[in-house]
Amino acid sequence: MSYRPMFLVGREWAGNLLIFATRAEAEASARELMSRWYMPSDYRVDEVSDDVNYAFDAERGNVRLEVIDV
């Protein structure tokens, strides 16, 4: 499983392409975005089956992971 932050904008939930390995990373990313973005009124974290493409670092924020084709 992987995790995607979702944001309540108006009356609809919307996400982006950031997918995290842990719920904690996805929640930290969502909280950081909520601290500087005023459009969403709430956030949640959805469990998804997509490939992980980001990590969250407390100092650097969202960090894109390099994808290696095998």
Secondary structure, 3 states (H helix, E strand, C coil): CEEEEEEEECCEEEECCCCECCHHHHHHHHHHHHHHCCCCCEEEEEEECCCCCEEEECCCEEEECCCCCC
